[in-house]
Each structure stands twice: as C-alpha cells, then as structure tokens.
Amino acid sequence: MDRKEIEEKVRDLMIEELEIEEDAIYPEASLKDDMGIDSLDYVDIVVIIDRVFGFKIKPEDMTGVKTYGQFCDYIEQKVNNL
C-alpha cells in the first residue's frame, strides 16, 4: 500500500468514524489541538486501525506522534512492515 492510499484511508476514517471536519485534516495538524482528538477517540482509533489496516497500535509507539502527518508516517511504517 503506498503513502497516498494510506493517507486517503486515514483521512476517510477520521471524517467518517470520528466526525472530524475535512478542513482540519492536513499534515501539520495537531491530533489534539487542531483535530480535537481526545483520549476516548484514541481508543476508537486503535479499534479502527486494527480493522482497516490489520495491526494493533501500541500506546508506547504513539508517544512522539503529535500531528496527522506523523500518524500517517506511523501507519505507513507498520503497514509496510507487516
């Protein structure tokens, strides 16, 4: 799966599953401040990513992930190493 496909899937799930406004989704967007993702949303994200991409997010892996772009980087790395 290439980067563009990953970004499209992640953007779509953010819009559809978490009801985030499309204009709030851009590479430098802060997951917390710009996109409004809170701790309950992270629980949903773990379930959604497992369903869509087939791997579980480990909390310790998300420590440095602050932006949408970094989140897509993380998913791309995991998907390409499955």
C-alpha positions in Angstrom: 0.0 0.0 0.0 1.5 3.4 -1.0 1.5 6.6 1.0 -1.3 8.2 -0.9 -3.6 5.2 -0.3 -2.8 5.2 3.4 -3.4 9.0 3.7 -6.8 8.6 1.9 -7.9 5.8 4.1 -6.8 7.6 7.3 -8.5 10.8 6.2 -11.7 9.0 5.3 -11.8 7.2 8.7 -11.1 10.4 10.6 -14.1 12.1 8.8 -16.5 9.1 8.9 -15.7 7.4 12.2 -14.5 10.3 14.3 -16.6 13.1 12.6 -13.6 15.4 12.2 -14.1 18.2 9.7 -12.1 17.7 6.5 -10.5 21.1 6.6 -9.0 20.2 10.0 -7.0 17.4 8.4 -3.6 18.4 7.0 -0.1 17.1 7.6 0.9 19.6 10.3 -2.5 19.4 12.1 -2.1 18.6 15.8 -4.1 15.5 16.6 -5.2 17.0 19.9 -5.4 20.8 19.3 -6.4 21.1 15.6 -8.3 17.9 15.1 -9.8 17.7 18.6 -8.9 14.0 19.2 -9.1 13.1 22.9 -8.3 10.0 25.0 -11.7 8.4 24.1 -11.0 9.0 20.4 -7.7 7.2 20.8 -9.5 4.1 22.0 -11.7 4.2 18.9 -8.6 4.8 16.7 -7.0 1.6 18.0 -10.0 -0.4 17.1 -10.5 1.3 13.7 -6.8 0.9 12.7 -6.9 -2.8 13.6 -10.0 -3.3 11.5 -8.8 -1.3 8.5 -5.1 -2.0 8.4 -4.8 -5.2 10.4 -2.4 -4.3 13.2 -2.8 -3.1 16.8 -1.4 0.3 17.9 0.9 0.1 20.9 0.5 3.1 23.2 4.3 3.4 23.6 4.6 3.7 19.8 2.3 6.8 19.8 4.4 8.8 22.3 6.1 11.0 19.7 3.1 11.1 17.3 1.6 14.6 17.6 0.5 15.5 14.1 -1.7 14.0 11.4 1.4 13.6 9.2 3.3 11.8 11.9 0.3 9.5 12.4 0.3 8.7 8.7 4.1 8.0 8.9 3.5 5.6 11.7 0.8 3.7 9.9 2.8 3.6 6.7 5.8 2.2 8.5 3.6 -0.5 10.2 1.7 -1.4 7.0 4.9 -1.8 5.0 6.5 -4.0 7.7 3.6 -6.5 8.1 
